């Protein structure tokens, strides 16, 4: 069964904050701004908290708020894992949920999405796809 992307996001890092350094890894927060396309189009602002481990693996949690081109507000959140694929490049996957008070985006409420994508740490860019998890 193929999953069709409900939406895609391209984002650019605005700032990175190192929260903690431990023998297990580095905990950081990446604030970003992005553009979404797919079943709806608009822009997002969000924060991804990443724990980057010494073996190149990572865990992440993400929270974002967005607005469509029509002015509909939505929020989304998710978590998952990542793995460094080459120096500065990471591939990631996980699960996400979203919600909106807007009637046009009511399909987001209570839906679960599979998310996957890549991040280029050197360029501060990320790309993700969010598909219905049915």
MARDO-667061 format. One record per residue: residue number from 1; residue in three letters; x, z, y of N, C-alpha, C in turn. Coordinates in steps of 0.02 Angstrom, whole numbers, padded with zeros to 5 digits, always signed. Example, Ala and Ser with C-alpha at 12.3 -4.5 7.8 and 13.67 -1.06 7.14 Angstrom:
// MARDO-667061
num, residuo, n.x, n.z, n.y, ca.x, ca.z, ca.y, c.x, c.z, c.y
1, Ala, +00660, +00390, -00284, +00615, +00390, -00225, +00660, +00390, -00165
2, Ser, +00642, +00354, -00112, +00684, +00357, -00053, +00645, +00394, +00002
This chain:
// MARDO-667061
num, residuo, n.x, n.z, n.y, ca.x, ca.z, ca.y, c.x, c.z, c.y
1, Unk, +00042, +00000, -00060, +00000, +00000, +00000, +00044, +00000, +00062
2, Unk, +00034, -00046, +00106, +00075, -00049, +00167, +00042, -00008, +00222
3, Unk, +00084, +00022, +00262, +00060, +00061, +00319, +00070, +00019, +00381
4, Unk, +00017, +00007, +00418, +00023, -00029, +00481, +00032, +00022, +00537
5, Unk, +00077, +00008, +00582, +00091, +00055, +00636, +00030, +00061, +00681
6, Unk, +00008, +00123, +00692, -00045, +00136, +00741, -00015, +00128, +00811
7, Unk, +00047, +00149, +00818, +00082, +00138, +00881, +00156, +00141, +00870
8, Unk, +00193, +00113, +00918, +00266, +00115, +00920, +00287, +00147, +00984
9, Unk, +00345, +00180, +00983, +00371, +00210, +01044, +00444, +00192, +01052
10, Unk, +00462, +00172, +01112, +00531, +00161, +01132, +00545, +00213, +01186
11, Unk, +00597, +00253, +01177, +00610, +00306, +01226, +00684, +00307, +01247
12, Unk, +00694, +00339, +01303, +00761, +00346, +01333, +00772, +00420, +01350
13, Unk, +00829, +00445, +01331, +00847, +00515, +01345, +00853, +00527, +01420
14, Unk, +00822, +00581, +01443, +00828, +00602, +01513, +00880, +00658, +01519
15, Unk, +00879, +00705, +01471, +00927, +00760, +01472, +00934, +00789, +01402
16, Unk, +00991, +00819, +01390, +01005, +00854, +01327, +01030, +00924, +01342
17, Unk, +01001, +00973, +01309, +01021, +01043, +01318, +01043, +01071, +01250
18, Unk, +01104, +01098, +01247, +01127, +01131, +01186, +01101, +01202, +01188
19, Unk, +01060, +01220, +01138, +01028, +01286, +01136, +01068, +01336, +01096
20, Unk, +01102, +01314, +01043, +01138, +01361, +01001, +01190, +01324, +00959
21, Unk, +01244, +01359, +00944, +01295, +01333, +00899, +01307, +01387, +00846
22, Unk, +01297, +01368, +00783, +01307, +01415, +00728, +01348, +01380, +00674
23, Unk, +01370, +01419, +00623, +01406, +01386, +00567, +01363, +01334, +00532
24, Unk, +01296, +01339, +00536, +01251, +01291, +00503, +01244, +01227, +00543
25, Unk, +01254, +01231, +00608, +01246, +01170, +00648, +01232, +01184, +00721
26, Unk, +01212, +01132, +00757, +01200, +01135, +00829, +01126, +01123, +00841
27, Unk, +01095, +01168, +00880, +01025, +01160, +00899, +01023, +01134, +00970
28, Unk, +00988, +01077, +00979, +00983, +01048, +01046, +00913, +01024, +01061
29, Unk, +00899, +01018, +01125, +00836, +00990, +01148, +00850, +00927, +01186
30, Unk, +00814, +00874, +01167, +00821, +00810, +01202, +00755, +00796, +01237
31, Unk, +00757, +00791, +01303, +00698, +00772, +01342, +00701, +00697, +01353
32, Unk, +00643, +00664, +01344, +00643, +00591, +01348, +00580, +00566, +01384
33, Unk, +00584, +00503, +01404, +00526, +00467, +01429, +00521, +00404, +01388
34, Unk, +00460, +00383, +01372, +00452, +00326, +01329, +00392, +00283, +01347
35, Unk, +00390, +00227, +01313, +00332, +00181, +01318, +00303, +00173, +01248
36, Unk, +00237, +00173, +01244, +00203, +00162, +01181, +00166, +00095, +01183
37, Unk, +00161, +00065, +01123, +00123, +00003, +01116, +00091, +00005, +01047
38, Unk, +00041, -00037, +01037, +00005, -00039, +00974, -00069, -00036, +00986
39, Unk, -00104, +00011, +00952, -00176, +00019, +00961, -00192, +00040, +01033
40, Unk, -00142, +00067, +01068, -00150, +00082, +01139, -00080, +00075, +01171
41, Unk, -00079, +00067, +01236, -00016, +00059, +01272, -00013, +00111, +01328
42, Unk, +00047, +00134, +01342, +00055, +00183, +01396, +00125, +00210, +01397
43, Unk, +00130, +00271, +01425, +00195, +00303, +01433, +00192, +00375, +01407
44, Unk, +00250, +00400, +01387, +00254, +00468, +01361, +00312, +00506, +01392
45, Unk, +00306, +00571, +01391, +00360, +00617, +01409, +00361, +00669, +01354
46, Unk, +00420, +00684, +01327, +00421, +00731, +01272, +00487, +00767, +01264
47, Unk, +00487, +00814, +01217, +00546, +00853, +01200, +00554, +00854, +01124
48, Unk, +00614, +00835, +01101, +00630, +00840, +01031, +00682, +00895, +01023
49, Unk, +00668, +00944, +00979, +00716, +00996, +00962, +00748, +00976, +00896
50, Unk, +00813, +00970, +00896, +00850, +00948, +00837, +00900, +01001, +00816
51, Unk, +00904, +01013, +00750, +00958, +01053, +00722, +01002, +01004, +00683
52, Unk, +01061, +00990, +00711, +01108, +00942, +00681, +01158, +00981, +00639
53, Unk, +01158, +00966, +00573, +01201, +01002, +00527, +01268, +00967, +00518
54, Unk, +01317, +01005, +00492, +01385, +00978, +00486, +01390, +00920, +00438
55, Unk, +01344, +00914, +00390, +01347, +00860, +00341, +01314, +00795, +00366
56, Unk, +01292, +00794, +00429, +01262, +00734, +00457, +01186, +00733, +00451
57, Unk, +01157, +00781, +00415, +01084, +00784, +00410, +01056, +00825, +00469
58, Unk, +00992, +00819, +00481, +00962, +00855, +00536, +00888, +00867, +00522
59, Unk, +00861, +00915, +00557, +00788, +00926, +00559, +00767, +00919, +00631
60, Unk, +00704, +00899, +00642, +00680, +00890, +00710, +00607, +00911, +00717
61, Unk, +00590, +00931, +00777, +00520, +00944, +00796, +00511, +00911, +00863
62, Unk, +00453, +00879, +00872, +00441, +00841, +00933, +00372, +00859, +00962
63, Unk, +00369, +00862, +01028, +00306, +00872, +01063, +00305, +00823, +01122
64, Unk, +00248, +00789, +01131, +00245, +00742, +01187, +00176, +00742, +01219
65, Unk, +00174, +00721, +01281, +00112, +00709, +01316, +00116, +00638, +01342
66, Unk, +00059, +00604, +01341, +00060, +00534, +01362, -00003, +00515, +01400
67, Unk, +00001, +00456, +01430, -00056, +00428, +01465, -00058, +00354, +01451
68, Unk, -00117, +00329, +01433, -00124, +00258, +01420, -00128, +00220, +01486
69, Unk, -00123, +00154, +01482, -00129, +00113, +01542, -00198, +00120, +01573
70, Unk, -00248, +00142, +01534, -00316, +00153, +01559, -00326, +00222, +01589
71, Unk, -00273, +00264, +01585, -00278, +00332, +01613, -00301, +00385, +01564
72, Unk, -00305, +00368, +01499, -00324, +00417, +01448, -00264, +00459, +01429
73, Unk, -00272, +00526, +01430, -00219, +00572, +01412, -00220, +00584, +01337
74, Unk, -00161, +00595, +01308, -00156, +00615, +01238, -00094, +00657, +01228
75, Unk, -00093, +00695, +01175, -00035, +00734, +01156, -00020, +00720, +01082
76, Unk, +00043, +00728, +01063, +00062, +00719, +00993, +00119, +00768, +00977
77, Unk, +00124, +00785, +00914, +00177, +00830, +00892, +00193, +00813, +00819
78, Unk, +00255, +00829, +00800, +00275, +00813, +00732, +00340, +00847, +00715
79, Unk, +00361, +00837, +00652, +00424, +00864, +00629, +00448, +00824, +00569
80, Unk, +00513, +00828, +00555, +00540, +00791, +00499, +00614, +00801, +00492
81, Unk, +00646, +00752, +00460, +00717, +00756, +00446, +00752, +00692, +00470
82, Unk, +00817, +00698, +00478, +00856, +00641, +00499, +00922, +00640, +00462
83, Unk, +00955, +00582, +00465, +01021, +00575, +00433, +01062, +00527, +00474
84, Unk, +01125, +00546, +00486, +01170, +00501, +00522, +01187, +00442, +00476
85, Unk, +01177, +00381, +00501, +01190, +00321, +00460, +01257, +00290, +00478
86, Unk, +01280, +00299, +00539, +01346, +00278, +00561, +01360, +00320, +00623
87, Unk, +01422, +00320, +00648, +01437, +00362, +00706, +01388, +00351, +00764
88, Unk, +01353, +00402, +00783, +01307, +00399, +00840, +01238, +00371, +00823
89, Unk, +01228, +00345, +00762, +01163, +00317, +00743, +01130, +00362, +00691
90, Unk, +01067, +00376, +00702, +01028, +00419, +00657, +00964, +00383, +00638
91, Unk, +00945, +00389, +00574, +00878, +00367, +00555, +00839, +00430, +00539
92, Unk, +00774, +00429, +00554, +00733, +00489, +00546, +00664, +00471, +00518
93, Unk, +00632, +00522, +00489, +00564, +00513, +00465, +00529, +00580, +00465
94, Unk, +00463, +00577, +00464, +00425, +00639, +00464, +00351, +00626, +00469
95, Unk, +00315, +00676, +00491, +00243, +00673, +00499, +00224, +00693, +00569
96, Unk, +00170, +00664, +00594, +00148, +00679, +00662, +00072, +00685, +00664
97, Unk, +00048, +00720, +00714, -00023, +00726, +00729, -00032, +00714, +00803
98, Unk, -00093, +00696, +00822, -00106, +00684, +00893, -00178, +00705, +00908
99, Unk, -00193, +00713, +00972, -00262, +00726, +00992, -00272, +00704, +01064
100, Unk, -00336, +00692, +01080, -00354, +00672, +01147, -00426, +00693, +01160
101, Unk, -00440, +00710, +01223, -00508, +00725, +01245, -00546, +00661, +01262
102, Unk, -00508, +00605, +01265, -00536, +00542, +01287, -00577, +00508, +01232
103, Unk, -00638, +00486, +01245, -00678, +00453, +01194, -00643, +00392, +01164
104, Unk, -00607, +00355, +01204, -00573, +00295, +01180, -00516, +00310, +01131
105, Unk, -00492, +00372, +01131, -00437, +00391, +01087, -00459, +00443, +01035
106, Unk, -00524, +00450, +01026, -00549, +00502, +00980, -00525, +00491, +00909
107, Unk, -00506, +00429, +00891, -00480, +00414, +00824, -00415, +00451, +00810
108, Unk, -00380, +00474, +00863, -00318, +00512, +00854, -00331, +00582, +00826
109, Unk, -00389, +00610, +00844, -00403, +00680, +00826, -00408, +00688, +00750
110, Unk, -00374, +00739, +00725, -00374, +00756, +00654, -00342, +00704, +00609
111, Unk, -00312, +00652, +00638, -00277, +00602, +00598, -00205, +00625, +00588
112, Unk, -00177, +00606, +00531, -00106, +00619, +00518, -00070, +00552, +00514
113, Unk, -00008, +00552, +00539, +00031, +00491, +00542, +00099, +00502, +00509
114, Unk, +00123, +00450, +00475, +00192, +00450, +00451, +00234, +00419, +00506
115, Unk, +00289, +00451, +00521, +00332, +00425, +00574, +00401, +00411, +00547
116, Unk, +00432, +00359, +00574, +00501, +00343, +00555, +00532, +00304, +00612
117, Unk, +00598, +00306, +00614, +00631, +00269, +00667, +00706, +00279, +00667
118, Unk, +00736, +00259, +00722, +00808, +00264, +00731, +00823, +00291, +00800
119, Unk, +00882, +00321, +00806, +00905, +00346, +00871, +00978, +00327, +00879
120, Unk, +00994, +00303, +00938, +01063, +00286, +00957, +01085, +00338, +01007
121, Unk, +01125, +00386, +00983, +01144, +00442, +01026, +01189, +00420, +01083
122, Unk, +01231, +00369, +01072, +01276, +00346, +01124, +01237, +00314, +01181
123, Unk, +01186, +00275, +01166, +01146, +00242, +01218, +01089, +00287, +01242
124, Unk, +01074, +00341, +01205, +01018, +00384, +01224, +00951, +00349, +01215
125, Unk, +00945, +00307, +01164, +00884, +00270, +01152, +00857, +00285, +01082
126, Unk, +00791, +00284, +01076, +00760, +00294, +01011, +00700, +00247, +01004
127, Unk, +00686, +00230, +00942, +00628, +00188, +00926, +00593, +00220, +00867
128, Unk, +00527, +00226, +00871, +00489, +00254, +00816, +00425, +00217, +00803
129, Unk, +00403, +00218, +00741, +00338, +00190, +00722, +00295, +00245, +00691
130, Unk, +00232, +00243, +00707, +00185, +00294, +00683, +00129, +00258, +00647
131, Unk, +00124, +00269, +00582, +00075, +00234, +00540, +00024, +00284, +00513
132, Unk, -00037, +00261, +00502, -00088, +00303, +00472, -00063, +00327, +00404
133, Unk, -00069, +00391, +00392, -00044, +00421, +00330, -00100, +00426, +00278
134, Unk, -00132, +00370, +00265, -00188, +00370, +00217, -00167, +00338, +00152
